[in-house]
C-alpha cells in the first residue's frame, strides 16, 4: 500500500452461535446456575469446554451436527475430541456430553442438576 493508505486492522469474528449452547445457557439461567463458558480446563493446551462448573470439576459439551456430518463427526476432529476428553478425565473432570436435541428436551439441564447434586 504505497499510496499512503493504512490497512484496516484485522478483526476476529466471534464463532457462530450454536443453537444448543445458547438454549443450554438459558436453561442454566432459569435454573439459577452460572457456568463459565468456553472454559480452558487444560493449561498449556487450547482445549476449551462449552460450559464448566469449576468448583464441581464438571464440564458440559454440547455436541452439534450429530445428524449432518458436523465437525465433531469427521475423523480428524473426532480424534481431537477424543484427546480433549481424555485430558479432561486425566485431570479428574466429569464430562457430560449432550446433543442439541437433549438440550431442547430438557434432558441436558436435568443431567447437570443431578451431577451438581
Backbone bond lengths (Angstrom), bond angles and torsions (degrees), N, CA, C in turn:
res aa  C-N    CA-C-N  psi(-1)  N-CA   C-N-CA  omega(-1)  CA-C   N-CA-C  phi
1 X - - - 1.452 - - 1.520 109.02 -
2 X 1.275 115.79 74.80 1.444 121.01 -176.49 1.509 114.25 -83.57
3 X 1.339 118.59 2.84 1.455 120.02 -178.01 1.527 113.13 -92.08
4 X 1.324 117.27 15.41 1.458 121.67 177.88 1.519 114.25 84.79
5 X 1.318 118.35 -1.56 1.467 120.55 179.91 1.524 109.35 -83.49
6 X 1.308 114.78 140.12 1.464 119.87 177.63 1.521 109.46 -89.80
7 X 1.301 114.00 146.02 1.456 120.44 177.94 1.530 109.40 -77.41
8 X 1.315 116.21 138.65 1.464 121.08 177.95 1.523 108.75 -66.15
9 X 1.332 117.51 142.74 1.469 119.43 178.81 1.523 110.44 -64.18
10 X 1.331 115.50 146.02 1.465 120.99 177.73 1.518 108.63 -77.00
11 X 1.302 115.50 124.73 1.454 120.68 178.41 1.521 109.52 -102.93
12 X 1.308 115.84 138.94 1.456 120.28 176.18 1.523 107.53 -95.75
13 X 1.303 115.83 118.08 1.448 119.90 179.88 1.522 109.91 -78.03
14 X 1.331 116.76 142.83 1.472 118.29 177.44 1.517 109.43 -67.12
15 X 1.344 114.75 155.18 1.458 117.68 179.26 1.526 109.35 -67.07
16 X 1.315 114.67 152.76 1.461 120.93 179.58 1.527 109.16 -59.18
17 X 1.310 116.23 135.70 1.458 119.97 -179.70 1.525 110.01 -68.76
18 X 1.299 114.90 136.83 1.457 121.96 178.76 1.521 108.66 -92.53
19 X 1.322 115.36 130.38 1.464 120.09 178.62 1.531 110.51 -56.19
20 X 1.327 116.65 -45.55 1.460 120.69 -178.95 1.519 112.43 -63.69
21 X 1.332 117.04 -42.74 1.464 120.45 -179.75 1.524 111.36 -66.04
22 X 1.326 116.70 -42.97 1.465 119.38 -178.42 1.528 111.32 -67.50
23 X 1.326 117.05 -38.63 1.456 120.55 177.96 1.529 110.44 -67.98
24 X 1.335 116.54 -40.74 1.466 119.28 177.61 1.524 110.55 -62.61
25 X 1.317 117.61 -39.67 1.463 121.20 177.54 1.531 110.27 -60.20
26 X 1.330 116.89 -40.33 1.473 119.99 176.98 1.525 111.09 -65.78
27 X 1.325 117.25 -42.03 1.462 120.75 177.76 1.531 110.18 -59.19
28 X 1.335 116.10 -41.75 1.471 119.53 177.83 1.516 110.69 -62.53
29 X 1.323 116.26 -45.45 1.464 120.96 -179.72 1.527 110.72 -57.22
30 X 1.330 116.26 -48.01 1.463 120.17 -179.30 1.525 112.60 -69.88
31 X 1.321 117.18 -19.84 1.466 121.41 177.80 1.523 112.39 -92.92
32 X 1.331 117.02 -0.22 1.462 120.67 -178.88 1.517 113.65 75.71
33 X 1.334 117.56 20.38 1.460 121.68 -179.99 1.525 109.30 -100.65
34 X 1.319 115.73 143.66 1.470 120.17 -177.51 1.533 110.92 -128.31
35 X 1.322 116.25 74.20 1.469 118.65 178.28 1.523 111.01 -73.39
36 X 1.316 115.19 159.64 1.464 120.64 171.68 1.518 106.93 -89.76
37 X 1.342 116.12 140.92 1.463 120.54 -179.37 1.521 110.70 -101.13
38 X 1.335 114.49 149.68 1.470 120.97 179.69 1.526 110.36 50.85
39 X 1.305 115.53 51.32 1.466 123.43 -173.22 1.527 110.99 -81.87
40 X 1.323 116.17 124.79 1.469 122.15 176.96 1.524 108.16 -85.05
41 X 1.331 116.39 104.77 1.470 120.42 -173.87 1.525 113.16 -99.25
42 X 1.331 117.48 -3.71 1.461 120.94 -172.78 1.528 109.42 -131.29
43 X 1.314 115.79 96.45 1.469 120.21 -177.88 1.520 110.49 -57.14
44 X 1.313 115.44 136.66 1.451 120.59 179.12 1.524 114.21 87.16
45 X 1.326 117.73 -4.82 1.463 122.68 177.51 1.524 107.89 -124.91
46 X 1.301 116.52 160.67 1.461 120.39 179.73 1.531 112.87 -89.77
47 X 1.325 116.43 10.28 1.461 119.82 -178.35 1.526 110.69 -62.59
48 X 1.319 115.06 133.22 1.463 121.37 175.48 1.521 108.40 -134.44
49 X 1.311 115.28 144.80 1.459 120.63 174.75 1.522 108.30 -102.04
50 X 1.325 116.19 147.24 1.462 119.81 179.63 1.523 110.83 -58.09
51 X 1.320 116.58 -45.19 1.468 122.57 -179.82 1.520 108.86 -139.97
52 X 1.319 115.84 146.48 1.467 119.77 178.14 1.516 110.39 -143.05
53 X 1.307 113.69 144.79 1.461 123.11 171.27 1.529 104.68 -118.66
54 X 1.339 116.90 81.25 1.472 121.44 -171.41 1.523 114.85 -55.05
55 X 1.317 117.53 -38.89 1.465 119.93 -178.76 1.527 111.40 -61.04
56 X 1.319 116.42 -29.29 1.464 122.03 -179.38 1.529 112.94 -101.16
57 X 1.352 116.10 -0.67 1.472 122.39 -176.45 1.529 110.74 52.40
58 X 1.337 114.72 47.32 1.452 122.51 -179.88 1.526 109.44 -118.04
59 X 1.330 116.10 126.53 1.457 122.59 175.60 1.523 108.47 -113.30
60 X 1.328 116.71 143.91 1.461 121.88 176.91 1.524 107.67 -124.95
61 X 1.317 115.32 126.21 1.456 122.06 178.35 1.521 108.92 -115.83
62 X 1.325 115.92 123.82 1.455 121.34 176.04 1.532 106.07 -94.72
63 X 1.308 116.63 109.81 1.461 121.67 -176.12 1.517 109.02 -88.99
64 X 1.311 116.70 111.33 1.463 121.79 179.57 1.507 111.61 -94.85
65 X 1.308 115.86 167.92 1.457 121.94 174.60 1.515 114.83 66.84
66 X 1.324 117.51 26.72 1.464 119.38 -176.25 1.524 112.80 -68.28
67 X 1.324 118.15 -24.35 1.472 120.98 -178.24 1.522 112.13 -108.83
68 X 1.338 118.28 1.02 1.469 119.48 -175.71 1.522 112.55 -125.29
69 X 1.318 116.96 24.50 1.465 121.21 -177.10 1.525 110.58 55.05
70 X 1.319 114.69 48.69 1.460 120.88 -179.48 1.518 112.49 -69.14
71 X 1.325 115.11 178.60 1.462 122.20 -175.28 1.521 112.89 -51.90
72 X 1.326 118.05 -40.76 1.466 121.18 -176.30 1.522 112.29 -69.47
73 X 1.325 117.79 -17.51 1.458 121.36 -175.98 1.521 113.44 -94.92
74 X 1.304 118.57 -9.34 1.461 121.27 179.53 1.525 109.17 -79.67
75 X 1.334 117.69 142.76 1.476 120.63 -172.50 1.528 115.44 -50.83
76 X 1.323 119.25 -49.45 1.471 119.30 -176.54 1.517 111.52 -67.39
77 X 1.319 116.78 -38.56 1.470 119.45 178.86 1.515 111.91 -73.19
78 X 1.326 116.74 -35.25 1.457 120.20 177.22 1.522 109.72 -61.18
79 X 1.329 115.94 -42.50 1.462 120.12 179.09 1.533 111.10 -63.38
80 X 1.325 117.44 -40.86 1.466 121.37 177.44 1.526 110.50 -62.73
81 X 1.326 116.12 -39.26 1.468 119.87 178.08 1.531 110.28 -65.05
82 X 1.326 117.34 -39.32 1.467 120.56 177.35 1.526 110.44 -59.88
83 X 1.323 117.03 -42.99 1.469 120.42 177.73 1.526 110.62 -62.00
84 X 1.304 115.79 -43.70 1.469 121.22 -179.60 1.536 110.68 -59.48
85 X 1.336 116.37 -47.92 1.461 119.21 -178.39 1.524 112.16 -69.27
86 X 1.324 117.08 -32.23 1.463 120.46 176.25 1.527 110.13 -65.37
87 X 1.329 116.93 -43.38 1.474 120.26 177.91 1.520 110.83 -62.73
88 X 1.316 117.13 -37.93 1.468 120.26 177.16 1.528 109.99 -62.56
89 X 1.322 117.20 -44.85 1.467 121.26 -179.97 1.522 111.40 -63.91
90 X 1.334 116.67 -43.13 1.469 120.74 178.25 1.521 110.56 -58.16
91 X 1.325 116.39 -35.16 1.470 121.81 -179.93 1.528 112.60 -89.06
92 X 1.344 115.58 11.42 1.464 124.05 174.54 1.527 113.83 64.59
93 X 1.335 116.71 36.68 1.454 122.23 172.20 1.523 108.52 -93.15
94 X 1.324 116.35 139.77 1.454 121.83 170.50 1.526 105.90 -87.41
95 X 1.328 117.22 127.15 1.464 121.70 -179.54 1.519 108.61 -113.22
96 X 1.324 115.44 123.74 1.460 121.15 173.68 1.519 106.85 -107.55
97 X 1.332 115.19 118.02 1.466 121.40 179.15 1.520 108.12 -104.54
98 X 1.321 115.91 128.27 1.463 120.80 -179.38 1.525 109.87 -135.06
99 X 1.313 115.24 160.28 1.461 121.24 175.85 1.524 109.19 -98.81
100 X 1.318 115.82 167.45 1.463 120.08 176.51 1.524 110.31 -60.57
101 X 1.329 117.64 -37.34 1.470 121.04 177.98 1.527 110.70 -60.85
102 X 1.322 117.05 -38.81 1.466 120.79 178.90 1.524 111.13 -68.66
103 X 1.320 116.73 -32.77 1.469 120.50 175.39 1.522 108.80 -67.19
104 X 1.327 116.68 -49.24 1.468 121.26 -177.60 1.524 112.34 -58.78
105 X 1.328 116.65 -37.39 1.468 120.09 -177.66 1.529 112.88 -76.89
106 X 1.341 117.05 -13.48 1.462 120.47 -176.71 1.518 112.87 92.44
107 X 1.328 116.20 -7.04 1.454 121.00 -178.98 1.532 111.70 -62.34
108 X 1.337 117.13 -39.15 1.468 121.16 -177.16 1.521 111.46 -63.31
109 X 1.314 117.63 -49.16 1.479 119.73 -178.11 1.526 110.23 -66.75
110 X 1.333 117.17 -32.76 1.468 119.62 176.59 1.521 110.85 -64.44
111 X 1.352 117.27 -41.46 1.469 120.57 178.12 1.517 110.49 -62.37
112 X 1.327 116.35 -43.56 1.473 120.10 -178.65 1.516 110.20 -64.41
113 X 1.315 117.44 -43.71 1.478 119.47 178.07 1.514 111.40 -59.66
114 X 1.343 116.82 -41.83 1.470 120.29 178.35 1.525 110.54 -64.36
115 X 1.323 116.96 -41.44 1.470 120.58 -179.57 1.522 111.72 -65.35
116 X 1.323 116.17 -34.21 1.467 120.41 179.81 1.520 112.67 -78.43
117 X 1.336 115.47 -13.31 1.474 119.77 178.68 1.453 111.11 87.09
